[in-house]
Amino acid sequence: MIGIQVSIYPLREKSLSPALNKFWDKLEERKLKFEVNSFSTIIWGEEDEIFDFLKEVWKEIAEDRSIVMVVTLSNACTPGFKLDKL
């Protein structure tokens, strides 16, 4: 299992909502475990499942807009991870 943090920045758009809503809808369709915060979305899942999702969602949200997607990957920060376990 891996955890990823994804931030999406649509460029030259009046609203961020269409791209972000499309991203979150795709997450719900895939039934991936995720958590949304102010600046990013944290997603957990099996490695192949995560990479397949990223490829699919990138193609879909980037096809009709300019976009930046920042992704941080971790094999240590899985659900339930706490810094006090170090």
Wavefront OBJ file of the C-alpha trace (Angstrom):
o trace
v 0.000 0.000 0.000
v 1.146 3.524 -0.762
v -0.079 6.986 0.079
v 0.005 9.959 -2.248
v -0.672 13.645 -1.851
v -2.069 15.355 -4.949
v -2.502 19.073 -5.590
v -4.186 20.262 -8.786
v -3.806 23.769 -10.165
v -5.920 24.616 -13.217
v -4.333 27.535 -15.064
v -6.122 30.427 -16.775
v -9.519 29.367 -15.431
v -12.153 31.483 -13.709
v -12.933 28.670 -11.295
v -10.955 25.771 -9.871
v -14.117 23.773 -9.189
v -14.692 22.002 -12.532
v -11.250 20.342 -12.581
v -11.271 19.527 -8.876
v -14.804 18.135 -8.962
v -13.900 15.924 -11.928
v -10.863 14.662 -9.979
v -12.922 13.889 -6.862
v -15.694 12.238 -8.902
v -13.101 9.910 -10.452
v -11.793 9.085 -6.968
v -15.262 8.141 -5.781
v -15.861 6.010 -8.897
v -12.666 4.071 -8.154
v -13.649 3.673 -4.493
v -10.171 4.709 -3.372
v -9.704 5.807 0.210
v -9.035 9.554 0.283
v -9.081 12.641 2.449
v -9.415 16.234 1.208
v -7.709 19.117 2.988
v -7.220 22.803 2.156
v -4.361 22.361 -0.291
v -4.354 18.763 -1.444
v -6.007 15.374 -1.535
v -4.421 12.400 0.233
v -5.114 9.011 -1.387
v -4.241 5.492 -0.228
v -4.277 2.292 -2.215
v -2.298 -0.404 -3.916
v 0.539 0.856 -6.094
v -0.877 -0.280 -9.468
v -4.331 1.026 -8.583
v -2.921 4.466 -7.669
v -0.767 4.776 -10.788
v -3.635 3.641 -13.044
v -5.881 6.239 -11.411
v -3.324 9.040 -11.857
v -2.862 8.215 -15.537
v -6.607 8.099 -16.178
v -7.474 11.262 -14.272
v -4.560 13.219 -15.772
v -5.697 12.411 -19.307
v -9.257 13.380 -18.516
v -8.689 16.671 -16.695
v -5.799 17.811 -18.906
v -7.536 17.205 -22.228
v -9.431 20.506 -22.267
v -7.473 22.791 -19.931
v -3.981 23.805 -18.872
v -3.176 22.215 -15.549
v -0.426 21.534 -13.058
v -0.609 18.382 -10.927
v 1.838 17.960 -8.054
v 2.118 14.426 -6.639
v 4.081 13.230 -3.609
v 4.402 9.449 -3.148
v 5.143 7.510 0.027
v 5.319 3.873 0.996
v 5.543 4.906 4.669
v 2.579 7.270 5.112
v -0.272 4.808 4.912
v -3.597 5.157 6.799
v -3.042 5.380 10.515
v 0.545 6.605 10.205
v 1.671 8.674 13.180
v 4.980 10.439 13.644
v 5.305 9.084 17.181
v 5.934 5.614 15.681
v 9.386 6.715 14.478
l 1 2 3 4 5 6 7 8 9 10 11 12 13 14 15 16 17 18 19 20 21 22 23 24 25 26 27 28 29 30 31 32 33 34 35 36 37 38 39 40 41 42 43 44 45 46 47 48 49 50 51 52 53 54 55 56 57 58 59 60 61 62 63 64 65 66 67 68 69 70 71 72 73 74 75 76 77 78 79 80 81 82 83 84 85 86
